[in-house]
């Protein structure tokens, strides 16, 4: 039996030293020390030994078990060290290698124009306000003097959420006028940029979702001259000194008198082209003096206070700023297009 233990010692030592990974090492532990392992098989033969031999063989067997366990632990530590070295070598970073250039992004051209407008109005003492895109019809229409039956309230033009037409996606940022007049102390100078939604046909100058900037001033002694001077200043700040504008009489339920501001087409210089639909002018915004009924409905005395308001399409301003001929390019997110700006 002693010879069997010595043979197991030699075989186990060699096998453990030659184990190449932890799985192989675990298999050897089971092979030699497991319940059905080789050492256990030898110990089962101790029943045939004399009473004097059993303690001696038992001591040798226990000594061998301890040697095998120690050898397995040493090899496990060595394999762990080798594996760590290989991992560190594989994951090593050569700091002398040239870096990989990562392209950096930039603001969308439309938001560049929005930032310009914000800076212009902030410089004139205006406050920037925000409001909900899901709006009540009372704020989107009724409190702006747009009664039932007005074409803009038609289901073919507006995205409604409820069958009774009480809740909708706002068609303009004008509801922010009402929110401001109901909640803010006088005088008021504010702009409200944001997304609006209309069932417009998608063509070179229209989209069912677009961005507007609403502006309003409420104070004592405000006149139409203040409105025109402010808007001309904004246009020149955006498009440059000497930009040609025109104010046309118009009608909006929430302003009286009302007007529209056009800029001369940047594409054709006023001669007429597809971008301006042959007219030579591009409509930029609608504006006017806040209607006395709107002021009264918000608790403001129209005999004491007056005001003006405007709403402009941000996309059209961006088209003029960057000479973009098709509004749809702004929403397509084609990198080849955006990289130009």
C-alpha positions as CSV (number, residue, x, y, z in Angstrom):
1,X,0.0,0.0,0.0
2,X,2.9,2.3,0.7
3,X,4.1,1.8,-2.9
4,X,0.6,2.8,-4.2
5,X,0.7,6.0,-2.1
6,X,4.2,6.9,-3.4
7,X,3.0,6.2,-7.0
8,X,0.0,8.5,-6.4
9,X,2.3,11.2,-5.0
10,X,4.5,11.2,-8.1
11,X,1.6,11.1,-10.6
12,X,-0.4,13.8,-8.8
13,X,2.6,16.1,-8.5
14,X,3.4,15.9,-12.2
15,X,-0.3,16.3,-13.3
16,X,-0.9,19.3,-11.1
17,X,2.3,21.0,-12.2
18,X,1.2,20.5,-15.9
19,X,-2.4,21.8,-15.4
20,X,-2.9,24.6,-17.9
21,X,-6.1,26.2,-16.5
22,X,-8.4,26.3,-13.4
23,X,-10.8,23.9,-14.9
24,X,-8.1,21.3,-15.5
25,X,-6.9,21.9,-11.9
26,X,-10.4,21.3,-10.5
27,X,-10.7,18.1,-12.5
28,X,-7.4,16.8,-10.9
29,X,-8.7,17.7,-7.4
30,X,-11.7,15.6,-8.0
31,X,-9.7,12.8,-9.5
32,X,-7.3,12.5,-6.6
33,X,-9.2,13.8,-3.6
34,X,-12.9,13.4,-4.4
35,X,-15.2,10.9,-2.8
36,X,-14.5,8.5,-5.7
37,X,-11.0,9.7,-6.2
38,X,-7.8,7.6,-6.2
39,X,-6.7,8.4,-2.7
40,X,-10.1,7.3,-1.4
41,X,-9.8,4.1,-3.3
42,X,-6.5,3.4,-1.7
43,X,-7.8,4.1,1.8
44,X,-10.6,1.6,1.3
45,X,-7.9,-1.1,1.2
46,X,-6.8,-0.4,4.7
47,X,-9.2,-3.0,6.0
48,X,-6.8,-5.7,4.9
49,X,-3.9,-4.3,6.9
50,X,-2.8,-5.4,10.4
51,X,-3.5,-3.4,13.4
52,X,0.1,-2.2,13.6
53,X,0.2,-1.0,9.8
54,X,-3.1,0.9,9.8
55,X,-1.9,3.9,11.9
56,X,1.3,4.2,9.8
57,X,-0.6,4.0,6.5
58,X,-3.3,6.4,7.7
59,X,-0.6,8.9,8.6
60,X,1.0,8.6,5.2
61,X,-2.3,9.0,3.5
62,X,-3.2,12.1,5.4
63,X,0.3,13.5,4.7
64,X,-0.3,12.8,1.0
65,X,-3.7,14.5,1.0
66,X,-2.1,17.6,2.6
67,X,0.6,17.6,-0.1
68,X,-1.8,17.3,-2.9
69,X,-4.0,20.1,-1.5
70,X,-1.0,22.3,-1.1
71,X,0.2,21.6,-4.6
72,X,-3.3,22.5,-6.0
73,X,-3.3,25.7,-4.1
74,X,0.1,26.7,-5.4
75,X,-0.8,25.9,-8.9
76,X,-4.1,27.8,-8.6
77,X,-2.1,30.9,-7.4
78,X,0.3,30.5,-10.3
79,X,-2.4,30.1,-12.9
80,X,-4.1,33.2,-11.5
81,X,-0.9,35.2,-11.8
82,X,-0.3,34.0,-15.4
83,X,-3.9,34.8,-16.4
84,X,-3.7,38.3,-14.9
85,X,-0.4,38.9,-16.8
86,X,-2.0,37.9,-20.0
87,X,-5.1,40.0,-19.4
88,X,-3.0,43.1,-18.5
89,X,-0.9,42.5,-21.6
90,X,-3.9,42.2,-23.8
91,X,-5.6,45.3,-22.4
92,X,-2.4,47.4,-22.3
93,X,-2.8,50.9,-23.7
94,X,0.0,52.3,-25.7
95,X,-0.1,56.0,-24.9
96,X,2.4,56.8,-27.7
97,X,-0.1,55.7,-30.4
98,X,-1.9,58.5,-32.2
99,X,-5.5,59.0,-31.0
100,X,-8.6,58.3,-33.1
101,X,-10.3,61.5,-34.1
102,X,-13.8,61.8,-32.8
103,X,-16.1,64.0,-34.8
104,X,-17.7,66.7,-32.7
105,X,-21.3,67.8,-33.3
106,X,-22.7,71.3,-33.4
107,X,-26.1,73.0,-33.0
108,X,-28.8,72.5,-35.5
109,X,-29.1,75.6,-37.8
110,X,-32.6,76.2,-36.6
111,X,-31.5,76.4,-33.0
112,X,-28.6,78.7,-33.9
113,X,-31.3,81.1,-35.2
114,X,-33.3,80.6,-32.0
115,X,-30.3,81.5,-29.9
116,X,-29.8,84.6,-31.9
117,X,-33.4,85.7,-31.4
118,X,-33.3,84.9,-27.7
119,X,-30.1,87.1,-27.4
120,X,-31.8,89.9,-29.3
121,X,-34.9,90.0,-27.1
122,X,-33.1,89.4,-23.8
123,X,-31.0,92.4,-24.7
124,X,-34.2,94.4,-25.0
125,X,-35.4,93.3,-21.6
126,X,-37.7,90.5,-22.6
127,X,-38.4,87.4,-20.6
128,X,-38.4,83.9,-22.1
129,X,-41.3,81.7,-21.1
130,X,-42.4,78.2,-21.8
131,X,-45.8,76.5,-21.9
132,X,-47.6,73.2,-22.6
133,X,-47.8,71.8,-26.1
134,X,-51.1,69.9,-25.2
135,X,-53.4,72.8,-24.7
136,X,-57.0,73.6,-23.9
137,X,-59.1,75.0,-26.7
138,X,-60.1,77.9,-24.4
139,X,-56.4,79.1,-24.4
140,X,-55.6,78.2,-27.9
141,X,-58.8,79.8,-29.4
142,X,-61.6,81.2,-27.2
143,X,-59.5,83.5,-25.0
144,X,-57.8,84.7,-28.1
145,X,-61.1,85.9,-29.6
146,X,-61.3,82.9,-32.0
147,X,-64.9,81.8,-31.7
148,X,-66.6,78.6,-32.7
149,X,-66.9,78.2,-36.4
150,X,-63.6,79.9,-37.2
151,X,-61.7,78.0,-39.9
152,X,-58.6,77.5,-37.7
153,X,-60.8,75.5,-35.3
154,X,-61.8,73.0,-38.0
155,X,-61.0,69.4,-37.5
156,X,-59.2,69.3,-40.9
157,X,-56.7,71.9,-39.6
158,X,-56.1,71.0,-35.9
159,X,-55.0,67.9,-34.1
160,X,-57.7,67.2,-31.4
161,X,-57.5,64.7,-28.6
162,X,-61.1,64.7,-27.5
163,X,-64.3,64.4,-29.4
164,X,-65.7,67.6,-27.9
165,X,-62.6,69.5,-29.1
166,X,-61.6,70.7,-25.7
167,X,-58.0,69.4,-25.7
168,X,-55.6,69.7,-28.7
169,X,-52.1,70.0,-29.8
170,X,-51.5,73.8,-29.8
171,X,-51.7,75.3,-33.3
172,X,-49.7,78.4,-32.2
173,X,-47.7,79.7,-29.3
174,X,-50.2,82.4,-28.9
175,X,-51.8,80.7,-25.8
176,X,-48.7,81.8,-23.9
177,X,-50.0,85.4,-24.3
178,X,-53.0,84.5,-22.2
179,X,-51.0,82.5,-19.7
180,X,-48.7,85.4,-19.3
181,X,-51.4,88.0,-18.9
182,X,-53.2,85.9,-16.4
183,X,-50.2,85.1,-14.2
184,X,-47.6,87.8,-14.6
185,X,-47.5,91.4,-13.2
186,X,-47.7,94.3,-15.6
187,X,-45.8,95.5,-17.6
188,X,-45.1,92.3,-19.6
189,X,-42.3,91.8,-22.1
190,X,-42.0,88.1,-23.1
191,X,-41.2,85.7,-25.9
192,X,-42.3,82.1,-26.0
193,X,-40.6,79.7,-28.4
194,X,-41.9,76.2,-28.9
195,X,-43.3,73.5,-31.2
196,X,-46.7,73.9,-32.7
197,X,-48.9,71.5,-34.8
198,X,-51.2,72.0,-37.8
199,X,-52.5,69.8,-40.5
200,X,-50.5,71.6,-43.1
201,X,-49.5,70.0,-46.4
202,X,-45.8,69.0,-46.4
203,X,-44.1,71.0,-49.1
204,X,-41.0,73.2,-49.5
205,X,-42.3,75.8,-46.9
206,X,-44.8,73.9,-44.7
207,X,-44.7,71.0,-42.2
208,X,-47.4,69.6,-39.8
209,X,-45.0,70.2,-36.9
210,X,-42.9,73.4,-36.8
211,X,-41.6,75.9,-34.4
212,X,-43.0,79.4,-33.6
213,X,-41.8,82.2,-31.4
214,X,-44.5,84.2,-29.8
215,X,-43.7,87.7,-28.5
216,X,-45.8,90.2,-26.6
217,X,-45.5,93.6,-24.9
218,X,-48.2,94.9,-22.6
219,X,-47.7,98.4,-21.1
220,X,-49.0,101.9,-21.0
221,X,-48.7,103.9,-24.2
222,X,-47.6,101.0,-26.5
223,X,-48.3,101.7,-30.2
224,X,-48.0,100.1,-33.6
225,X,-44.8,102.1,-34.2
226,X,-43.2,100.3,-31.3
227,X,-44.1,97.0,-33.0
228,X,-42.7,97.9,-36.4
229,X,-39.5,99.3,-35.0
230,X,-38.9,96.2,-32.8
231,X,-39.6,93.8,-35.6
232,X,-37.4,95.7,-38.1
233,X,-34.6,95.7,-35.6
234,X,-34.9,91.9,-35.1
235,X,-34.9,91.2,-38.9
236,X,-31.8,93.4,-39.4
237,X,-30.1,91.7,-36.5
238,X,-30.7,88.3,-38.1
239,X,-30.3,89.0,-41.8
240,X,-28.1,92.0,-41.8
241,X,-28.4,95.8,-42.1
242,X,-30.6,96.9,-45.0
243,X,-32.7,93.8,-45.2
244,X,-35.8,94.7,-47.2
245,X,-39.1,94.2,-45.3
246,X,-42.7,95.0,-45.9
247,X,-45.8,95.2,-43.6
248,X,-49.1,94.1,-45.1
249,X,-52.5,94.7,-43.6
250,X,-54.1,91.5,-42.4
251,X,-56.6,90.1,-40.0
252,X,-56.1,88.1,-36.8
253,X,-58.9,87.7,-34.3
254,X,-56.6,88.4,-31.4
255,X,-55.0,91.6,-32.8
256,X,-56.5,94.9,-34.1
257,X,-55.1,96.3,-36.2
258,X,-53.2,93.3,-37.6
259,X,-50.4,92.9,-40.1
260,X,-48.0,90.4,-41.7
261,X,-44.3,91.0,-42.1
262,X,-42.5,89.7,-45.2
263,X,-38.9,89.7,-46.1
264,X,-37.6,89.9,-49.6
265,X,-36.8,86.4,-50.9
266,X,-33.2,85.5,-50.2
267,X,-33.1,83.1,-53.2
268,X,-34.2,85.3,-56.0
269,X,-33.9,88.8,-54.6
270,X,-37.5,89.6,-55.2
271,X,-37.7,88.3,-58.8
272,X,-39.8,85.3,-58.0
273,X,-38.8,81.6,-57.7
274,X,-40.2,78.3,-56.3
275,X,-39.0,79.1,-52.8
276,X,-41.2,82.2,-52.6
277,X,-43.8,80.7,-54.9
278,X,-43.1,83.4,-57.5
279,X,-44.0,86.3,-55.3
280,X,-40.5,87.6,-54.5
281,X,-41.4,87.8,-50.8
282,X,-41.4,85.2,-48.0
283,X,-44.0,85.6,-45.2
284,X,-42.1,85.6,-41.8
285,X,-44.7,86.5,-39.2
286,X,-48.0,87.8,-38.2
287,X,-48.4,90.6,-35.7
288,X,-50.6,93.4,-34.5
289,X,-51.9,95.3,-31.5
290,X,-53.4,93.0,-28.9
291,X,-57.2,93.1,-29.2
292,X,-59.1,95.0,-26.4
293,X,-61.3,91.9,-26.0
294,X,-58.3,89.7,-25.3
295,X,-57.0,92.2,-22.7
296,X,-60.3,92.4,-21.0
297,X,-60.7,88.7,-21.0
298,X,-57.4,88.4,-19.0
299,X,-58.4,91.1,-16.5
300,X,-56.4,94.0,-18.1
301,X,-58.1,97.3,-18.6
302,X,-57.7,98.2,-22.3
303,X,-58.4,101.9,-21.5
304,X,-55.2,102.0,-19.5
305,X,-52.9,99.4,-21.1
306,X,-52.2,98.5,-24.7
307,X,-49.8,96.0,-26.3
308,X,-48.6,94.3,-29.4
309,X,-47.9,90.7,-30.2
310,X,-46.3,88.7,-33.0
311,X,-45.8,85.1,-33.9
312,X,-43.0,84.0,-36.3
313,X,-42.0,80.7,-37.8
314,X,-38.5,79.7,-36.7
315,X,-37.9,77.4,-39.7
316,X,-38.6,80.2,-42.1
317,X,-36.2,82.4,-40.3
318,X,-33.6,79.7,-40.5
319,X,-34.3,79.3,-44.3
320,X,-33.6,83.0,-44.8
321,X,-30.5,83.0,-42.5
322,X,-28.8,80.0,-44.2
323,X,-30.3,80.2,-47.7
324,X,-32.2,76.9,-47.3
325,X,-34.6,76.3,-50.2
326,X,-36.7,73.5,-48.8
327,X,-38.1,73.4,-45.2
328,X,-38.2,69.6,-45.2
329,X,-34.4,69.5,-45.1
330,X,-34.5,70.9,-41.6
331,X,-36.4,67.9,-40.3
332,X,-34.8,65.1,-42.3
333,X,-31.6,65.1,-40.1
334,X,-29.4,64.2,-43.1
335,X,-25.8,64.6,-41.8
336,X,-24.7,65.6,-45.3
337,X,-27.0,68.6,-45.1
338,X,-26.4,69.5,-41.4
339,X,-22.6,69.4,-41.8
340,X,-22.8,72.5,-44.0
341,X,-23.7,74.6,-41.0
